[in-house]
């Protein structure tokens, strides 16, 4: 038998915080938000129980492209390496969300420098 969790967090409030900071948001039961900048692509997922997951995908190496000719056809070949960092936590209050998100972003950025 499964039990239904009681909603404790207003995703509407958290959505407006994210949107005012420039994130693109989506979802009703689970809030997702995405943003890309020079430091990578970031995705935040938040559920009504206050669980927050941040994923950062960042380019760490990119080889020069090359053209390969095979069987009378030309192919452009490009290789890149990426790093994906996942960070999760649980909110205690909605008011701490800004600070928690800032800390998660900082941790995601510092993780790639190790």
C-alpha positions in Angstrom: 0.0 0.0 0.0 1.4 3.4 -0.9 0.8 6.5 1.1 0.2 9.9 -0.5 2.6 12.6 0.7 1.1 15.8 1.8 2.2 18.8 -0.2 4.3 21.1 2.0 5.8 23.5 -0.5 4.3 25.9 -2.9 5.8 25.3 -6.3 4.2 28.5 -7.5 6.3 30.5 -5.1 9.5 28.7 -6.0 8.6 29.0 -9.7 8.4 32.8 -9.4 11.8 32.9 -7.6 13.4 30.9 -10.4 11.7 32.9 -13.2 12.7 36.2 -11.7 16.3 34.9 -11.7 16.1 34.1 -15.4 15.3 30.4 -15.3 12.9 28.7 -17.8 10.3 26.7 -15.8 7.8 24.0 -16.5 5.6 21.5 -14.6 2.8 21.4 -12.0 3.4 18.4 -9.7 7.2 18.6 -10.1 8.8 21.9 -11.0 11.7 21.8 -13.5 13.8 24.8 -14.4 16.6 25.2 -16.9 19.3 27.8 -17.6 22.3 27.8 -19.8 25.3 30.2 -19.6 29.0 30.1 -20.2 29.5 27.9 -17.1 27.2 25.1 -18.5 23.6 24.0 -18.7 21.8 23.8 -15.4 18.6 21.9 -14.5 16.7 22.1 -11.2 14.0 19.7 -10.3 11.8 20.4 -7.2 8.9 18.3 -5.9 6.2 19.4 -3.4 7.9 17.5 -0.6 10.9 20.0 -0.9 13.4 17.7 -2.5 15.7 19.7 -4.8 18.1 18.3 -7.4 20.5 20.4 -9.4 22.3 19.0 -12.5 25.1 20.8 -14.2 26.4 19.7 -17.6 29.6 21.4 -18.7 31.9 21.1 -21.6 35.4 20.2 -20.3 37.2 19.4 -23.6 36.5 20.0 -27.2 38.7 18.7 -30.0 39.1 20.6 -33.3 36.7 19.4 -35.9 37.8 17.4 -38.9 36.4 16.4 -42.2 36.7 12.7 -43.1 36.1 11.4 -46.7 34.9 7.9 -47.0 33.1 6.1 -49.9 32.6 9.3 -51.9 31.0 11.2 -49.0 32.3 13.8 -46.6 31.7 13.6 -42.9 32.2 16.3 -40.3 33.6 14.7 -37.1 33.6 16.6 -33.8 34.4 15.2 -30.3 33.7 16.8 -27.0 33.9 15.7 -23.4 31.4 16.8 -20.8 31.1 16.6 -17.0 27.8 16.1 -15.3 27.4 17.0 -11.6 24.4 16.1 -9.6 23.6 17.7 -6.2 20.5 16.9 -4.1 19.1 18.2 -0.8 15.7 18.8 0.9 14.3 22.2 1.8 13.1 22.9 5.3 11.3 26.1 4.4 10.5 28.0 1.2 12.3 31.0 2.5 15.7 29.2 2.4 15.3 28.3 -1.3 17.4 31.2 -2.6 20.3 30.5 -0.3 20.1 26.7 -1.0 20.1 27.2 -4.7 23.0 29.6 -4.5 25.0 27.0 -2.4 24.1 24.2 -4.9 25.3 26.3 -7.8 28.5 27.1 -6.0 29.1 23.4 -5.2 28.4 22.4 -8.8 30.9 24.9 -10.1 33.6 24.0 -7.6 33.1 20.3 -8.2 34.4 20.6 -11.8 37.5 22.4 -10.6 38.8 19.5 -8.5 
